[in-house]
Amino acid sequence: MGEVVLPKNEVDEEKQAHVEIWKYAFGFTPMAVVKCAIQLQIADVLESHGGAMTHADLSAAVGLSPPVLRRIMRYLIHRRFFKHETLPVPDSPISYTQTPLSRMLIKNSENSIVDLLLLESSEAMIAPWHKLTSTGAPPFVAEHGCSIWEYGSANPEFNKQFNAGMACLARLSMDALTEKCPEAFTGIRSLVDVGGGNGTTLRSLVKAFPWIRGINLDLPHVVADAPQSDGIEHVAGDMFQAVPKADAVFIMRVLHGWGDEECVQILKKCREAIPAETGKVMIAEGVIREGEEEGGYSDMSLALDMVLYAHAMTGKVRTYEEWDYVLKQAGFTRFTVKDVDSIISVIEAYP
């Protein structure tokens, strides 16, 4: 038998596989190092010093030895968090400066993702990932013995962290949503946000569309921590039981946490809350479009789908066809879908 010679494209794939596999072996590294940067408040310290600091000054400010900090910053710079620059001063040492990514690690900045990163990297949220092979119960239940909602109700500190993370996620999407879908809110005088957490989403909507009276519906232990805001009423309740009456319903990143049966129940309650002739339900969720590699199976939508498997009971990111199914089962006659960004679309459903 002679030597088997693989086609060039197969050889290239083999070489690439040997490179790619290391990303999975050390896949935990990016999250861990970014969390370290948040805990050290590197971005906050840089910002408070005008956005640039020498290695020695930053080391002293964050209380970390220069050799260790150098290794951490080298990794973060490679990942485009921070960069090296020489200031326009004679004999100036090289300084660390901010980048668009590093500015998202500033605790109280407008585009901060700190609370979401700290939530997803917390022990409570990481542990279920080690139970993906569980067959008797969903991963979160297999690890903690209860659902994420029950866990939050019983653990005030986690509940606070979870609400902050969800508020962060909402805030990051709302600017794009209000900018790209302003027509969706025309003519709406009252709007109930189902599962609206601490009211972050409604505050953004009422600010963008001040004619709207907002009603924030969530569980009692959630709205108990919600700050009071002009134009917003917080209502403690259960979306499976009843949704307050309004011109329209808004529900963002809630339905993806539930299976089809539960989604239909929630959507029926939403439909009952709006006028039959003029009302609508606006759903802000991810939509996977089967067969569209770029627009459908994006890394983000598929990653989010796995997050939901790890943390939610029966949740998932739905395809267009799956949305069609649950909406029809809930009694809606038609719906439209408009993409907002890489991980969220606005579905407008009509009775």
N, C-alpha and C positions, 0 to 999 in steps of 0.2 A: 504494500500500500504506500502510495506517495504521500508527501506532506500536504495537508489541507490548508489552502491559502484563503483566508477570509477576504471578502470584498472590502474595499477601502472604507466605505461608510460604516461597516460593522466593526472594523478595527478602531475607527474614530469613536464609535459609541462605547466600545470597551475601555478605551483610554479615559473618556469622559466619565464613565461610571466609577473608575478608580479615584477620580477627583471628587465627584459629587458625593460619594458615600461618606466622606469625612465630615461633610456638613451635617449629616444626620447623627454621626457618632458624637459630635460636640454641639448638637443643635440647641442645647440649653444655654450655651455661652452668651448669646446676644441679650436675652432677657436678664440673665444674672448680672451682667456687667452694666447694663443700662439701669437696673434697679440700684446697683451700687452707686452709680453717678447721682441718682435721685436722693439716696440716703445721705450722701456726702454733700448734697446741695451744690454741686459744682457749677451748674448753670446759673443758679441764684447768686452764688458768690461772684462769678464773673460779671453778671449783670450789675450787681451792686458796686463793682469797681470799674464801671464804664465800659464793660464788654471785653476787656483785654487784661491779662495778667501774666507775669513771668512764671516759670515753673516753680521757682523758689517761693514766690509770694503766694501762689495758689496752694502749694504744699503746706505752708504755715497756716493759711486761712482755713483749710478743711481738716487740718490736724492729721495728715497722713505723711508717712516718710517719703522723701523725694524718689527713691528707687521704685517703691510700690506704685506711687502716683504716676510715674513715668510709664510703667507697663499698662496701667489702666487707660491713661490718656492715649497711648499709642494705639491701643485697640479701638477706642472710641473715635479717634481721628480717622482710622482706616475705614470705619463704618459711617463716616461723614457727620458724626457728632463732634463738633469743634474742629478747629483747624489751627495750623501754625502760621504766624505772621510776624514779620519784622516791622516794628513801628518806625515811622519816618523821623527817627531821631538818631544822631550820630552815635555809633557804638551801642545801639540799643540791642538788648538780648531778645531772642525769639520769644514771642508771647503766644499764649493760647487765646483764641477768639471764638465768638459764637458762630453758629450756622443756623439755617432755618430749622433743622432737626433739633439742635441743642436748645433752641428757644422754646420748643414744645415741652422741655423738661423743667421750665421755670414754674414754680408752684402755682402762682396766682395769675399767670399770663392768660390772655384771651384764648389762645389756642393750646393751652396746657393739656397734656395727656397723662399727667402724673397720677391722678386718682385712679384712672383705668389701669395703668401699668401696675400700680401697687396692689390693686384688687386681683388682677389676673395672676400676679406672681406671689400672692399670699399662700400660706400653707393650706388653708381651707380649700382654695381653688386648684392648687397644684396636685394635692393628694389624689383626687379622683382620676387624674390622667394615668395613674398606675393601676387603675381598675377597668380599663377599656375592654378587657376580655371577660368581664363579669357577665354571667349568663342568668343569674337569679334576680338581679336588680340593676337599674341604671347605675353608672359609675359613681355619681355623687351619693346616691342612696347606699350603695355597697360600701362606700368609705365612711360616711357619716351617720348612717342609719335613719336618715330622713331626707326630705326634699330640700332644695336650696331655700325655698320660701319658709319652710318650717325651721330650718337652721337659722335663718335670719331673725325670725320671731323670737327664738330662744337665746340668741347671742347678740346683745345690743351693739357691741363693738363691731362685729361683722356686719350687722345690719347698717350701721353708719357708714362703714367702708363700702359696702355694696351700693348703697344709695348714692354715695359720692362718685363711684365708678360709673354708674348708669347716668348720672347727671353730666359727667364728663363726656360720655359717649353721645348723649343728646346734644350737648352744646356744640360738639365738633361737626354735627350734621346740620344743625338748624340754619346756619348762615347760607349754606348751599341750597337748602330746601326753600327758604323764603325768597332767595334770589331767583331761583329757577322756576318756582311754582307759585308766583303771587296770585295768578288768576284763580287758583283753587280756593282762595279765601275770600274772594269777592262776594259781597252780599250776605256773608255769614255774620249774624249778630251775636249768637251764642255758640260756644264750642266746648264740648266735654272731652278731656284728654283721659282716656281709659288706661289705667296703669301708669299714671304720669309721675310717679315717684315724688320727689320733693318740689315739683312744679317748674323745673328748669326749662322744659320744652315750652310750657304755656307762657312763661315769662318772655321767652324769645318771640313767640307768636304774637302776644299782646303788644309787645314793643314794636314789632314790624307792622302789625295791623291793629291799631289802637281802638278801632270801632268794635272789636270782639270782646265779649264778656266770657271769661274763661272759667271752666269748672274742672278742677283736678280731682279725679277719682282714683283712690288707691286704698290698700289695706290700712286699718287703724294704726298699726305700729310704724307704718311708713309716713303717713301724713302727719303723725304726731311730731315729726322733726321738720316738717315743711315750713319755711319762712313765710310770713304774711306778705302779700304783694297786692298792689292796687290792680283792680280789675280781675282778680282771681279768687275764687272760692274753693277751699279745700273740702272735699267730701270723703269721709271714711266709709268704705263699703266693700262689696264683693262683686266683681264684674260677672261672676257666674249667676248671681242672684238678680241684680238690676243695675241699669245704667241711667244716670240722671237725664232728663229730657233736655234737648238742645236742637238748634238748627242743623248741626252736623257733629259727627264724632271723629276724633283723631286718635289713632292708636299706633304708637311707634315702638318697634322692637319688643313687642309683647307676645304676639301670636307665634313667633318663631320658637318660643319656649314651650309650646304645647303641641300635642298630637292633633290629628285631624278632628277627632270627636270633640275634644275640648274647644278647638278653634270654632267649630260650627256652633257650639253652645254660646261662646262669647259673642260671635258675630250676630247671632239671633237676638241677643240682648241689646247689642248696638243698633240693630235695625229697628227694634221696638222703641228706641229712644228718640228717633228722628221722624220728622213729618214724611208721610208716605209719598206725597207729591213732589216735595222740593228738597227733601233731606238727602244726605249722602254720608258715607263712612270713608274716611281717608286713612289708609293703611301705609305706614312708612316702614318698609321691610326690604330685605334682599330678595331678588328674584333670579333664580338660575334659569338660563335659557338653554335648553338641551341642544347640543350640536354646535353651539357657537363658542369656540375655544377661547377667543379673546373676551367677548362680551358676556359669556355664560360661565364657563368653568374657570373663573379667575382664581388666583391663589387666595385672595381675601375671602371670597364667598365660600370656597371650599374649606378654608381654615375655620371660618365662623361656623360652618356646619359641624365640624368636629368639636369645636368648643361647646356647641349646644348639646352634642351627644354626651360629652363629659359632664356637663353641669346641669342640664335640664332633663326632666323625666322622659318625655317623648318628643322633644323639640327638634326642629330641623329648618334649614333654609329651603324654601319650597321652589319648585319649578313653576313656570307659567301655567302648565297643565294642572298642577296640584292646587294652585290658587283658584283656578277656574272651578275645580271640584268643590273646595270648601265654601266658596262664595255662593255657588248654586245651591248647595245643600242648606245653606243658611237663609235662602230665600231671595237673594239678590238677582236681578234680571240682567244686569250688564255691568261691565267694569272697564276701566282704562288703566294703562300702566305707563308711567313716565319715569325714565332713569334720571337720578339726581347726581349720584357719584358712583364710585366703584363698588360700594357695598350696600347702597340703599336706593330704592325706587319708591315712587308714590303711586299707590293703587287707589283709584276713586271708584267706589262701589255704590250702585244705586238700587233702591227697592224695586 
